[in-house]
Amino acid sequence: MNDFYNVPVFNAQLSKENNEYIHIYSYPEINISEIKDSIEQNKLVLIRSMPFDNSSSIFGELVDEYGLRSSYDIQMQLVPHMIDYRKPIDEVAVTVNERGPFQIIQPHSEGYSGSPLELFGLHCTQNSITGGENILSLINQKADYSKLLAKEKVIIGKDLSAKDINTLRRGHLDAKEILPSCNSVCRVLKETQQGSVVVKTAPIKAMKSPISGETLFTYWDNITVHDHAFHRHQYEILCHLGILNEADGLSYEDYIHIEGESYCAPIDTDSGDVEQTAKLFDSHVVYKMQPNDFMLLNNRVWTHSVNNWPPDQVRKMSAMYA
């Protein structure tokens, strides 16, 4: 057991049995009720030797169990055709984000506070020989969140008709709040004569999880993507564990990845130093996925992040979420 600023770091690579962080199954010796119980206990679920088609079937069963079918179908069948950085896979999964050489991904829970996602699955087809480890981090529900900010889409306008609102929402379906004015605008995404869609900052809020029934704080994409603190934390924990693939001449900023079309860009906030950010987590689990591994988790309590790998190697993952 390692630690990072007194937060335990568990290496699950050699785990063969269940422990306090992760419950492990081997396909086809699986039971959907046991898997559901593990997820509801906020454990990571790792199913080994599970082909992709079977993993998507299990995910679909869980989606239906939790009443998330509409969300799942929208995320897998509609959203991938609206963005460039993910591609649909048989309308049951999507590719993971492409990134530049040696780039890392900061801890985040999939989705945005305006369109929350509850369940996350990751299937491995191929992993890099060097690097490519995931770090799964359990959110500290008693942390001090006062310095964290969410970037949220809102519609700004006065006396807007239903037609005006629908026109502004086209391409921005997650802009749900409508305000006559706003003093915390950090980016304008769309403007018409009647109004605009903007990005504003707001304190983060807890929401009830339909999976566990708890009211939880979650570190969504729109909280961590724009915050240097989370990128810095990821870089430092990888260095601390000695697994970052370093390249000559690269600085910390060169390792950062952010989607150019993300409305959360640019990285222009900083909620604290590494020691402060470390306190936002209860524990970390490091695991390098192997072909036909399938990882499942409650997206509301866990963040996921990933190490880099040499650019001449290949890593192929499929993501599912609802």
Backbone bond lengths (Angstrom), bond angles and torsions (degrees), N, CA, C in turn:
res aa  C-N    CA-C-N  psi(-1)  N-CA   C-N-CA  omega(-1)  CA-C   N-CA-C  phi
1 M - - - 1.465 - - 1.527 109.48 -
2 N 1.299 116.63 124.48 1.458 122.94 176.77 1.537 107.78 -99.62
3 D 1.325 116.38 179.39 1.460 118.99 171.03 1.522 108.62 -151.62
4 F 1.320 114.39 159.39 1.458 121.74 179.13 1.515 107.08 -135.16
5 Y 1.329 116.84 109.47 1.467 122.15 -173.44 1.529 110.81 51.47
6 N 1.335 114.55 46.56 1.474 123.71 176.97 1.523 114.38 68.48
7 V 1.324 117.06 10.56 1.463 121.07 173.40 1.530 107.57 -98.79
8 P 1.347 118.93 123.39 1.467 120.29 -175.73 1.524 113.10 -62.31
9 V 1.345 114.84 140.04 1.464 122.74 177.01 1.526 107.14 -121.77
10 F 1.327 116.66 114.22 1.460 122.47 -176.41 1.532 109.39 -104.40
11 N 1.338 116.48 126.71 1.464 121.30 176.46 1.523 108.51 -92.16
12 A 1.328 116.11 110.47 1.464 121.06 -174.63 1.521 113.10 -89.66
13 Q 1.329 117.94 5.39 1.453 120.83 -172.39 1.528 112.60 -60.08
14 L 1.318 116.62 -37.52 1.463 120.19 -175.86 1.526 112.62 -100.44
15 S 1.312 117.02 6.26 1.469 120.17 -176.98 1.522 111.12 -69.74
16 K 1.305 115.25 131.01 1.461 120.71 175.82 1.531 111.54 -115.72
17 E 1.314 116.44 -13.36 1.459 120.75 -177.17 1.524 110.47 -127.85
18 N 1.335 115.59 163.30 1.461 120.62 176.83 1.530 110.54 -63.17
19 N 1.320 115.24 148.81 1.462 120.25 175.12 1.527 107.78 -144.76
20 E 1.312 117.29 -170.16 1.463 119.67 -173.96 1.521 113.65 -68.66
21 Y 1.341 117.61 -13.42 1.461 120.39 -177.38 1.527 113.57 -107.71
22 I 1.336 116.23 -37.66 1.461 119.54 -168.17 1.525 110.41 -138.59
23 H 1.331 116.05 136.08 1.457 122.20 174.84 1.529 108.02 -106.94
24 I 1.317 116.43 129.62 1.463 121.86 -170.16 1.526 109.90 -115.14
25 Y 1.334 115.47 133.77 1.457 122.77 178.20 1.519 108.72 -129.60
26 S 1.340 116.13 157.31 1.457 121.56 175.74 1.517 108.65 -122.02
27 Y 1.320 116.42 122.61 1.463 121.16 178.94 1.531 108.98 -68.25
28 P 1.345 119.56 138.21 1.470 127.31 7.80 1.532 114.26 -95.38
29 E 1.332 117.63 12.98 1.473 120.47 -178.81 1.528 109.96 -79.49
30 I 1.331 116.39 69.94 1.460 120.47 -178.27 1.520 109.88 -131.00
31 N 1.314 115.20 155.50 1.461 122.27 179.71 1.527 107.28 -135.13
32 I 1.329 117.47 120.31 1.461 121.34 -173.69 1.530 111.01 -61.42
33 S 1.334 117.68 -33.73 1.470 119.88 179.46 1.523 110.83 -67.50
34 E 1.339 117.12 -39.73 1.461 120.68 178.08 1.528 110.99 -66.02
35 I 1.318 115.93 -41.37 1.468 120.07 178.63 1.524 110.20 -62.98
36 K 1.311 116.27 -43.68 1.466 121.24 178.73 1.530 110.32 -61.56
37 D 1.326 117.34 -43.75 1.461 120.93 178.44 1.528 110.88 -60.48
38 S 1.330 116.87 -42.02 1.470 120.90 -179.56 1.517 111.12 -62.82
39 I 1.327 116.67 -44.08 1.464 120.92 179.85 1.526 110.06 -63.28
40 E 1.333 116.37 -41.48 1.463 120.57 -178.69 1.525 112.74 -70.33
41 Q 1.338 116.28 -19.11 1.467 121.02 173.82 1.539 110.94 -88.40
42 N 1.323 115.86 8.75 1.471 123.01 -179.57 1.527 112.92 61.56
43 K 1.353 115.41 34.90 1.455 121.14 172.62 1.523 109.32 -96.12
44 L 1.317 115.64 149.55 1.453 119.82 167.86 1.526 108.25 -72.01
45 V 1.325 116.95 143.72 1.462 121.32 176.48 1.525 108.02 -117.16
46 L 1.333 116.02 122.93 1.459 121.93 177.22 1.520 108.51 -117.08
47 I 1.328 116.30 119.45 1.463 121.58 176.12 1.527 106.99 -109.95
48 R 1.320 115.80 119.39 1.463 120.41 -178.23 1.527 110.75 -94.12
49 S 1.341 115.45 152.72 1.472 123.39 175.37 1.521 112.35 61.58
50 M 1.328 116.84 39.01 1.467 120.86 -177.77 1.528 110.16 -110.08
51 P 1.337 118.46 114.07 1.463 120.49 177.98 1.523 111.66 -60.54
52 F 1.321 115.84 156.44 1.468 121.04 -175.79 1.526 112.28 -56.42
53 D 1.330 117.96 -46.81 1.472 120.32 -176.77 1.519 111.37 -59.50
54 N 1.320 116.89 -38.44 1.457 120.11 179.33 1.523 111.63 -71.14
55 S 1.330 115.76 -35.42 1.463 118.99 179.08 1.524 110.77 -65.76
56 S 1.322 117.20 -40.49 1.466 119.53 179.04 1.530 111.06 -68.15
57 S 1.332 117.10 -31.74 1.468 120.48 177.04 1.519 110.97 -67.13
58 I 1.342 116.77 -44.25 1.464 121.07 178.23 1.528 110.40 -63.28
59 F 1.337 116.04 -42.20 1.463 119.34 179.28 1.528 110.05 -62.04
60 G 1.336 116.17 -41.18 1.460 120.25 178.35 1.521 112.26 -61.71
61 E 1.339 117.08 -38.88 1.463 120.49 176.81 1.526 110.96 -62.14
62 L 1.337 116.11 -43.94 1.461 119.93 179.59 1.521 111.27 -65.62
63 V 1.319 116.54 -39.87 1.462 121.69 176.93 1.521 110.25 -55.85
64 D 1.328 116.60 -45.79 1.457 120.24 -179.40 1.531 111.47 -69.26
65 E 1.330 116.81 -36.92 1.467 121.05 178.02 1.524 110.88 -59.39
66 Y 1.342 116.93 -38.18 1.465 121.15 -175.66 1.532 113.58 -96.91
67 G 1.324 116.81 5.74 1.458 119.87 177.96 1.517 113.31 68.87
68 L 1.328 116.80 35.45 1.466 121.73 -175.39 1.531 112.57 -110.38
69 R 1.322 118.02 15.95 1.464 120.95 -174.53 1.523 112.81 -58.66
70 S 1.320 118.04 -44.89 1.463 120.63 -178.67 1.526 111.07 -61.18
71 S 1.328 116.14 -45.40 1.469 120.83 178.97 1.521 110.52 -61.56
72 Y 1.327 116.93 -45.39 1.470 121.46 -178.65 1.525 111.44 -60.80
73 D 1.324 116.81 -47.48 1.466 119.91 -178.18 1.530 111.40 -63.84
74 I 1.327 117.18 -39.80 1.466 120.14 177.84 1.521 110.82 -63.88
75 Q 1.329 116.66 -45.09 1.462 120.91 -176.44 1.529 112.69 -68.51
76 M 1.323 117.16 -34.45 1.470 120.29 -176.81 1.529 113.17 -92.50
77 Q 1.333 117.81 -27.52 1.463 120.23 -172.61 1.520 113.89 -107.38
78 L 1.337 117.72 -28.47 1.462 120.62 -176.32 1.521 112.58 -105.71
79 V 1.323 116.79 -54.33 1.467 121.36 -173.02 1.525 113.16 -57.55
80 P 1.350 120.91 -42.13 1.472 119.45 -178.76 1.529 114.40 -58.56
81 H 1.342 116.44 -23.99 1.462 119.89 178.99 1.533 111.96 -84.17
82 M 1.337 116.23 -4.98 1.461 120.81 -179.45 1.527 112.14 -103.91
83 I 1.348 117.32 -7.57 1.458 121.49 -177.67 1.519 109.56 -128.03
84 D 1.316 116.41 161.15 1.458 121.06 -177.53 1.521 113.68 -99.21
85 Y 1.334 117.55 -20.14 1.455 118.89 -169.91 1.527 114.08 -92.15
86 R 1.324 118.55 0.06 1.460 121.63 173.48 1.526 109.61 -138.32
87 K 1.342 115.76 144.75 1.450 121.56 -179.67 1.526 109.47 -118.31
88 P 1.347 117.16 143.78 1.469 119.60 179.90 1.526 111.38 -72.14
89 I 1.337 116.00 147.91 1.465 122.35 175.23 1.524 107.31 -123.97
90 D 1.326 116.46 101.63 1.470 122.63 177.63 1.532 113.12 55.05
91 E 1.338 116.64 22.19 1.459 123.15 178.92 1.533 113.39 60.71
92 V 1.341 116.51 19.29 1.467 120.16 176.30 1.522 111.66 -123.76
93 A 1.341 116.85 -8.94 1.464 121.55 -179.43 1.523 108.07 -155.20
94 V 1.330 115.22 174.00 1.469 120.91 176.27 1.520 108.63 -137.10
95 T 1.328 115.68 158.86 1.448 119.83 173.17 1.526 109.48 -70.70
96 V 1.317 116.54 156.37 1.465 119.68 174.53 1.527 108.09 -83.07
97 N 1.334 115.58 163.55 1.458 120.68 -175.63 1.519 111.90 -61.41
98 E 1.311 115.75 134.82 1.454 119.90 172.07 1.525 108.45 -76.40
99 R 1.317 116.41 153.18 1.466 119.98 179.47 1.507 109.95 -146.28
100 G 1.327 116.01 167.10 1.441 121.34 -179.53 1.514 112.06 -76.89
101 P 1.339 117.68 171.17 1.463 121.72 -179.96 1.530 111.89 -55.87
102 F 1.318 115.56 131.99 1.465 124.47 174.48 1.532 113.97 67.74
103 Q 1.322 118.26 11.93 1.457 118.98 -179.77 1.533 111.69 -80.84
104 I 1.328 115.43 147.95 1.450 123.19 179.22 1.533 108.70 -113.99
105 I 1.323 115.93 163.53 1.473 121.08 178.95 1.519 108.71 -117.56
106 Q 1.321 116.53 129.54 1.463 122.76 -177.50 1.525 110.86 -72.81
107 P 1.346 117.86 159.82 1.467 119.57 176.84 1.526 111.74 -62.45
108 H 1.324 115.91 136.68 1.462 121.26 179.31 1.523 108.94 -162.43
109 S 1.293 116.06 153.39 1.463 122.20 167.92 1.519 107.07 -98.09
110 E 1.311 116.51 137.68 1.465 120.95 -174.40 1.521 110.43 -61.98
111 G 1.342 116.08 135.90 1.456 120.00 175.44 1.517 113.04 103.91
112 Y 1.322 114.58 -172.85 1.459 122.78 -174.82 1.525 109.20 -131.16
113 S 1.316 115.64 156.79 1.461 119.32 -179.36 1.531 111.60 -61.55
114 G 1.335 117.33 -27.30 1.459 120.91 178.62 1.517 113.53 -81.45
115 S 1.332 117.57 -16.49 1.469 122.18 177.42 1.527 107.71 -142.71
116 P 1.333 117.03 71.30 1.468 121.84 -172.63 1.525 113.09 -65.61
117 L 1.315 115.60 144.75 1.457 123.52 176.20 1.520 108.36 -116.61
118 E 1.310 116.41 146.56 1.468 120.80 -169.71 1.523 113.99 -109.14
119 L 1.325 117.20 -39.34 1.465 122.25 -172.26 1.521 109.47 -121.49
120 F 1.335 116.32 136.52 1.472 120.87 -178.13 1.520 109.71 -130.21
121 G 1.331 115.96 137.36 1.459 121.86 175.71 1.520 110.53 -134.11
122 L 1.336 116.41 145.00 1.459 121.86 -179.78 1.519 108.29 -136.04
123 H 1.336 115.81 122.67 1.466 121.70 179.56 1.518 109.86 -112.75
124 C 1.340 115.38 137.00 1.462 120.81 -177.95 1.517 110.89 -103.03
125 T 1.329 116.46 124.69 1.461 122.23 170.94 1.526 109.96 -94.56
126 Q 1.340 115.24 -42.67 1.464 120.90 -179.90 1.517 108.41 -154.56
127 N 1.327 116.96 139.29 1.451 120.04 175.16 1.521 109.40 -118.99
128 S 1.322 114.69 157.58 1.457 120.26 179.02 1.527 109.80 -65.45
129 I 1.316 116.16 156.33 1.460 120.69 177.48 1.522 109.61 -69.44
130 T 1.327 115.47 -42.16 1.465 122.47 -179.60 1.524 108.76 -115.02
131 G 1.328 116.83 133.56 1.462 119.86 178.58 1.515 112.35 76.23
132 G 1.341 115.67 -159.32 1.460 120.95 179.52 1.513 114.61 79.75
133 E 1.346 117.46 12.04 1.462 119.80 178.91 1.530 111.20 -71.63
134 N 1.329 115.88 142.14 1.463 121.07 169.92 1.521 109.55 -91.92
135 I 1.325 115.58 144.54 1.461 120.87 167.88 1.520 107.11 -115.71
136 L 1.324 116.08 118.00 1.464 122.99 177.65 1.523 106.33 -101.66
137 S 1.324 117.10 124.83 1.465 121.46 -172.19 1.528 110.59 -122.46
138 L 1.331 114.87 126.14 1.461 120.97 -179.98 1.527 109.36 -82.83
139 I 1.328 116.43 125.74 1.465 122.00 -175.83 1.527 110.30 -71.92
140 N 1.320 115.93 133.57 1.463 121.96 175.35 1.533 108.52 -78.74
141 Q 1.321 116.76 108.21 1.460 121.28 -175.75 1.530 112.78 -75.74
142 K 1.334 117.04 -3.43 1.456 120.73 178.50 1.529 111.79 -113.47
143 A 1.316 116.82 14.53 1.466 121.06 -177.24 1.524 111.46 -73.37
144 D 1.322 115.02 168.48 1.458 121.97 174.15 1.524 107.86 -88.70
145 Y 1.345 116.92 108.22 1.464 121.89 -177.20 1.526 112.19 -97.73
146 S 1.315 117.30 7.59 1.464 120.27 -168.66 1.521 113.80 -62.72
147 K 1.321 117.67 -22.98 1.464 119.64 -178.86 1.533 112.95 -96.78
148 L 1.327 117.17 -3.91 1.462 120.46 -179.92 1.523 110.12 -83.26
149 L 1.325 114.88 142.33 1.462 121.23 179.80 1.523 110.52 -128.04
150 A 1.314 115.89 139.49 1.459 121.60 171.65 1.523 108.71 -99.45
151 K 1.326 116.37 137.04 1.463 120.88 170.75 1.528 107.14 -94.77
152 E 1.326 116.36 118.78 1.456 121.28 -174.28 1.524 110.97 -124.35
153 K 1.325 115.57 144.05 1.465 120.98 175.16 1.526 109.57 -81.07
154 V 1.308 116.21 135.43 1.467 120.98 173.88 1.524 108.78 -139.52
155 I 1.298 115.11 156.95 1.469 121.61 175.68 1.522 107.92 -99.44
156 I 1.314 116.38 130.57 1.465 122.49 178.90 1.526 109.30 -112.18
157 G 1.316 116.71 127.25 1.460 120.13 177.71 1.517 111.00 171.30
158 K 1.320 115.50 158.71 1.461 121.52 179.32 1.523 109.82 -115.06
159 D 1.329 114.51 139.27 1.466 121.52 177.22 1.523 111.67 55.00
160 L 1.321 116.57 43.57 1.460 121.13 -179.77 1.525 110.90 -76.57
161 S 1.314 116.47 134.47 1.459 120.94 175.25 1.529 108.52 -82.14
162 A 1.324 116.30 169.05 1.467 120.83 177.22 1.528 110.09 -60.55
163 K 1.325 117.14 -37.36 1.459 120.88 178.51 1.531 110.32 -65.63
164 D 1.339 116.97 -42.44 1.464 120.73 178.49 1.528 110.53 -59.18
165 I 1.319 116.05 -44.53 1.466 121.03 -177.86 1.526 110.54 -65.17
166 N 1.331 116.80 -44.09 1.465 120.26 179.60 1.528 111.30 -63.45
167 T 1.334 116.40 -37.35 1.467 119.85 177.93 1.526 111.00 -64.45
168 L 1.320 116.64 -43.00 1.461 120.84 179.60 1.529 111.40 -68.55
169 R 1.324 117.12 -34.73 1.468 120.43 -177.75 1.524 112.71 -76.25
170 R 1.311 117.95 -14.62 1.457 119.68 -179.30 1.531 109.51 -60.68
171 G 1.320 116.00 116.26 1.461 120.66 -174.91 1.517 113.45 88.78
172 H 1.340 116.21 -5.40 1.471 121.22 179.85 1.529 109.05 -140.53
173 L 1.337 115.97 59.22 1.462 120.49 -175.09 1.521 112.35 -66.45
174 D 1.340 116.62 -19.16 1.459 119.40 -179.93 1.530 112.49 -87.94
175 A 1.330 117.48 5.17 1.473 120.87 173.25 1.522 107.52 -85.75
176 K 1.316 116.56 91.53 1.460 120.86 -172.33 1.524 113.37 -99.12
177 E 1.319 116.17 -33.03 1.461 119.77 -177.43 1.532 110.29 -81.44
178 I 1.310 116.49 139.93 1.463 122.10 178.84 1.527 108.39 -120.80
179 L 1.322 116.51 124.12 1.461 121.94 -177.41 1.530 110.36 -126.62
180 P 1.321 118.04 147.37 1.469 119.69 176.05 1.524 111.99 -71.86
181 S 1.338 116.96 -28.29 1.459 122.06 178.88 1.516 108.17 -160.81
182 C 1.340 117.01 168.74 1.459 121.03 -178.49 1.523 109.47 -154.38
183 N 1.345 115.76 134.62 1.463 120.68 -179.13 1.526 113.33 -98.93
184 S 1.348 117.79 -3.07 1.463 119.85 -176.50 1.526 112.30 -116.72
185 V 1.331 116.89 34.18 1.462 121.66 -179.33 1.535 109.79 -72.82
186 C 1.330 115.90 128.60 1.462 119.00 176.78 1.527 112.11 -116.38
187 R 1.329 118.15 -6.73 1.469 120.39 179.17 1.519 109.35 -166.78
188 V 1.323 117.04 139.92 1.460 122.46 175.55 1.522 108.17 -104.06
189 L 1.334 116.45 124.89 1.461 121.11 -176.85 1.526 113.02 -99.15
190 K 1.338 116.47 -29.75 1.469 119.64 -176.02 1.510 108.85 -158.82
191 E 1.320 116.23 141.64 1.462 120.97 178.16 1.518 110.76 -135.79
192 T 1.315 115.70 138.75 1.459 122.15 169.64 1.527 106.81 -129.37
193 Q 1.303 117.26 178.40 1.460 120.36 177.90 1.529 111.10 -65.81
194 Q 1.339 115.97 -24.95 1.460 119.45 -175.77 1.539 112.64 -88.43
195 G 1.326 117.43 -29.94 1.457 118.97 -175.73 1.516 111.74 -177.57
196 S 1.326 115.94 -161.51 1.463 119.91 -176.98 1.525 110.45 -151.71
197 V 1.337 114.85 159.67 1.460 122.67 169.82 1.516 106.27 -108.38
198 V 1.322 116.43 123.73 1.457 120.92 -176.23 1.522 109.82 -128.20
199 V 1.328 114.69 166.02 1.459 121.79 171.65 1.519 107.44 -106.09
200 K 1.320 115.98 127.64 1.464 120.36 176.62 1.526 109.03 -123.99
201 T 1.317 116.15 158.47 1.454 120.47 175.61 1.524 109.72 -96.30
202 A 1.343 114.73 147.73 1.461 120.19 -179.15 1.519 108.74 -152.73
203 P 1.333 118.05 152.66 1.468 120.30 175.02 1.527 110.43 -60.84
204 I 1.321 117.01 152.03 1.459 118.90 179.65 1.523 109.58 -79.04
205 K 1.334 115.50 152.51 1.462 121.41 -176.51 1.522 110.21 -127.94
206 A 1.324 115.57 149.24 1.462 121.23 174.18 1.522 109.74 -83.14
207 M 1.346 115.98 146.54 1.460 121.71 178.01 1.522 109.01 -136.90
208 K 1.314 116.28 153.34 1.456 121.27 -178.58 1.518 110.84 -75.44
209 S 1.323 116.12 136.18 1.471 122.28 177.99 1.521 110.06 -92.51
210 P 1.336 118.50 125.18 1.467 119.76 175.91 1.523 112.29 -71.09
211 I 1.326 117.99 -13.92 1.464 120.90 179.78 1.523 111.06 -81.50
212 S 1.326 116.60 -51.96 1.466 119.92 -176.45 1.527 113.31 -100.29
213 G 1.337 117.05 -15.79 1.453 120.91 -176.46 1.515 113.74 79.66
214 E 1.345 117.53 -0.24 1.460 121.92 -179.45 1.528 111.00 -86.39
215 T 1.317 115.77 154.90 1.460 121.18 170.56 1.525 107.22 -91.65
216 L 1.338 116.48 118.28 1.458 121.18 -165.81 1.522 112.75 -128.24
217 F 1.327 114.69 147.62 1.456 121.32 166.02 1.532 107.95 -89.19
218 T 1.320 115.95 139.80 1.463 121.49 -177.45 1.517 108.81 -134.15
219 Y 1.328 116.34 139.08 1.466 121.02 -179.78 1.532 109.32 -94.93
220 W 1.345 114.29 78.38 1.468 120.74 -177.94 1.533 111.69 -64.51
221 D 1.325 114.88 167.87 1.468 121.01 173.70 1.521 111.38 -51.36
222 N 1.336 116.71 -42.51 1.464 119.14 -174.53 1.526 112.90 -78.36
223 I 1.344 115.94 6.47 1.466 121.28 172.38 1.523 110.58 -107.00
224 T 1.337 117.41 -39.33 1.469 119.88 -173.14 1.526 114.33 -97.09
225 V 1.334 117.97 -28.61 1.469 120.60 -174.42 1.521 112.29 -58.48
226 H 1.329 117.61 -42.26 1.462 121.36 -173.42 1.527 113.41 -90.95
227 D 1.351 116.66 0.81 1.463 121.45 -171.26 1.534 110.55 -105.23
228 H 1.324 117.14 113.83 1.464 121.65 178.73 1.525 111.73 -53.72
229 A 1.322 117.25 -31.44 1.465 120.79 -175.00 1.525 111.93 -58.45
230 F 1.342 117.59 -41.38 1.461 120.60 -178.18 1.525 111.61 -73.88
231 H 1.320 117.75 -37.78 1.464 120.68 176.12 1.528 110.31 -65.11
232 R 1.328 115.99 -42.87 1.464 121.09 -179.85 1.526 110.46 -63.88
233 H 1.337 116.14 -42.11 1.468 121.19 178.68 1.523 110.81 -59.79
234 Q 1.330 116.95 -44.04 1.463 120.51 179.69 1.525 111.21 -62.78
235 Y 1.317 116.90 -45.16 1.461 121.16 178.99 1.528 110.71 -60.18
236 E 1.312 116.61 -45.12 1.467 120.65 -175.49 1.529 112.21 -71.31
237 I 1.334 118.34 -36.57 1.460 118.59 179.55 1.528 110.55 -70.69
238 L 1.321 117.36 -34.76 1.463 120.07 176.31 1.529 111.18 -65.77
239 C 1.332 115.81 -40.72 1.471 119.89 176.17 1.529 110.28 -64.97
240 H 1.323 116.96 -43.32 1.455 122.05 179.97 1.524 111.19 -59.49
241 L 1.332 117.44 -40.06 1.463 121.95 -179.69 1.524 112.48 -80.51
242 G 1.342 116.33 -9.93 1.467 120.96 178.71 1.511 114.05 72.03
243 I 1.346 117.70 28.32 1.468 119.87 -177.18 1.530 113.57 -115.96
244 L 1.337 117.84 -4.60 1.467 119.22 177.85 1.522 109.96 -65.85
245 N 1.328 116.44 132.22 1.459 120.98 173.14 1.522 108.08 -84.62
246 E 1.323 116.26 107.60 1.457 121.18 -175.39 1.522 111.16 -92.99
247 A 1.314 115.47 149.25 1.460 121.85 177.18 1.520 108.70 -125.71
248 D 1.310 116.11 142.11 1.460 120.73 -178.63 1.524 111.11 -58.97
249 G 1.317 115.39 134.77 1.461 120.34 173.52 1.504 115.43 85.01
250 L 1.350 118.20 -0.38 1.463 120.05 -179.64 1.524 110.57 -91.91
251 S 1.329 116.41 137.88 1.456 122.20 173.84 1.524 108.60 -99.04
252 Y 1.317 116.88 173.42 1.468 121.50 179.20 1.527 111.36 -51.77
253 E 1.332 117.64 -43.96 1.468 121.06 -177.13 1.525 112.17 -62.67
254 D 1.336 117.48 -28.71 1.467 120.40 -178.72 1.526 112.23 -69.81
255 Y 1.318 116.71 -22.07 1.466 120.13 -179.32 1.533 112.02 -84.61
256 I 1.326 117.34 -14.21 1.466 121.20 -176.29 1.528 111.02 -73.15
257 H 1.330 115.13 139.08 1.466 120.24 173.68 1.521 109.68 -119.41
258 I 1.313 116.41 135.72 1.460 121.55 172.27 1.522 108.04 -147.77
259 E 1.318 117.00 136.37 1.456 120.79 -179.98 1.525 110.16 -68.60
260 G 1.325 116.44 126.85 1.458 120.81 -178.43 1.509 113.23 -60.41
261 E 1.340 117.09 -30.84 1.460 119.65 -177.69 1.530 112.56 -92.95
262 S 1.317 117.05 3.21 1.464 119.91 177.54 1.525 110.25 -67.58
263 Y 1.322 116.48 132.83 1.467 118.98 179.01 1.524 111.22 -70.19
264 C 1.347 116.58 -13.11 1.469 120.24 179.60 1.522 112.70 -80.42
265 A 1.326 117.38 -15.24 1.459 120.45 178.25 1.533 109.29 -66.77
266 P 1.340 116.40 155.41 1.458 128.62 -0.60 1.523 111.21 -87.31
267 I 1.352 115.41 -178.80 1.461 121.00 174.04 1.524 106.68 -79.79
268 D 1.320 116.26 99.09 1.466 119.45 -171.48 1.527 113.12 -135.30
269 T 1.344 117.35 15.26 1.468 120.57 173.76 1.532 108.00 -125.53
270 D 1.314 115.84 163.60 1.471 120.44 179.46 1.532 107.55 -152.37
271 S 1.328 116.56 105.56 1.462 120.89 -172.49 1.525 113.88 -88.20
272 G 1.343 118.21 -4.10 1.461 117.86 178.16 1.506 113.42 157.32
273 D 1.339 115.65 170.99 1.461 120.08 179.38 1.526 109.99 -77.71
274 V 1.330 116.48 -179.38 1.464 120.80 -174.39 1.528 111.56 -63.22
275 E 1.318 116.80 -40.98 1.461 119.61 -179.50 1.524 111.20 -63.37
276 Q 1.332 117.30 -39.99 1.465 120.75 177.95 1.523 110.83 -66.23
277 T 1.337 116.60 -43.25 1.463 120.75 -178.99 1.524 110.92 -66.12
278 A 1.328 117.27 -36.23 1.466 120.86 179.59 1.521 111.58 -57.53
279 K 1.328 117.33 -32.46 1.466 121.85 -178.25 1.532 112.18 -70.86
280 L 1.308 117.44 -9.83 1.459 120.89 178.08 1.531 112.29 -77.57
281 F 1.343 116.74 -7.08 1.467 121.49 -177.01 1.522 111.18 -121.68
282 D 1.340 115.28 149.17 1.464 122.17 176.04 1.523 112.15 -90.20
283 S 1.331 117.01 -35.41 1.457 121.51 -177.15 1.524 109.22 -166.89
284 H 1.334 115.39 164.21 1.460 122.07 177.87 1.530 108.67 -131.09
285 V 1.329 116.30 142.02 1.461 122.25 174.73 1.524 107.59 -121.40
286 V 1.321 116.42 123.09 1.467 121.99 178.97 1.524 108.02 -100.86
287 Y 1.319 115.99 128.34 1.463 119.08 178.10 1.533 109.74 -150.07
288 K 1.328 114.89 131.87 1.467 120.97 174.91 1.519 107.73 -98.97
289 M 1.329 115.86 110.00 1.450 120.72 -175.80 1.522 111.64 -67.40
290 Q 1.331 114.78 143.18 1.457 123.04 179.19 1.535 109.11 -109.15
291 P 1.336 117.62 160.08 1.472 119.10 179.98 1.526 112.59 -51.89
292 N 1.328 114.87 131.36 1.464 125.27 -178.82 1.527 113.46 71.47
293 D 1.322 117.62 16.10 1.467 120.54 164.58 1.523 108.47 -76.02
294 F 1.335 116.09 143.20 1.462 121.54 176.12 1.529 107.81 -132.33
295 M 1.325 116.38 119.86 1.462 122.60 -178.58 1.525 109.27 -107.06
296 L 1.331 116.66 133.35 1.456 122.93 178.59 1.523 109.13 -125.90
297 L 1.335 116.41 144.86 1.462 118.65 179.81 1.525 110.91 -159.86
298 N 1.325 114.02 158.55 1.460 121.54 172.00 1.526 106.87 -76.08
299 N 1.304 116.52 109.17 1.467 122.37 -175.12 1.524 112.83 -63.73
300 R 1.317 116.75 -16.30 1.462 120.34 -176.66 1.524 113.29 -82.91
301 V 1.343 117.43 -19.94 1.472 120.16 -177.08 1.520 113.11 -114.59
302 W 1.326 117.36 -16.46 1.458 121.52 -179.43 1.527 110.48 -115.00
303 T 1.320 116.90 141.69 1.460 121.29 165.06 1.524 107.71 -102.94
304 H 1.317 115.94 158.75 1.463 120.11 173.01 1.517 108.80 -127.73
305 S 1.307 115.35 148.51 1.463 122.25 178.36 1.520 106.96 -148.58
306 V 1.331 116.54 172.64 1.466 117.54 -176.56 1.520 110.70 -146.51
307 N 1.328 113.58 145.12 1.457 121.93 173.43 1.529 109.32 -76.28
308 N 1.320 116.39 166.53 1.461 120.33 176.16 1.525 111.05 -88.68
309 W 1.321 115.98 -178.16 1.460 121.98 177.96 1.521 108.39 -154.38
310 P 1.327 118.38 159.71 1.473 120.43 -179.67 1.527 111.28 -60.71
311 P 1.318 117.92 142.07 1.475 121.01 -174.78 1.525 114.43 -66.32
312 D 1.326 118.36 -13.18 1.469 119.51 178.74 1.529 112.03 -91.64
313 Q 1.339 116.85 6.48 1.458 121.28 178.72 1.535 110.29 -112.39
314 V 1.333 116.31 165.21 1.468 121.85 -172.53 1.526 110.43 -120.61
315 R 1.318 115.19 136.75 1.467 122.48 175.08 1.527 107.73 -133.53
316 K 1.336 117.31 119.47 1.462 121.77 -177.89 1.526 109.87 -122.56
317 M 1.331 115.24 116.10 1.457 122.22 179.38 1.526 109.70 -127.36
318 S 1.326 115.36 154.16 1.463 121.75 174.46 1.530 107.81 -123.50
319 A 1.328 115.82 132.31 1.465 120.49 -178.44 1.525 110.55 -109.33
320 M 1.320 115.39 146.73 1.457 122.85 174.56 1.523 107.56 -134.38
321 Y 1.319 116.89 138.83 1.462 119.54 179.02 1.516 109.96 -158.11
322 A 1.331 113.67 155.12 1.468 119.81 -178.93 1.529 108.73 -156.25
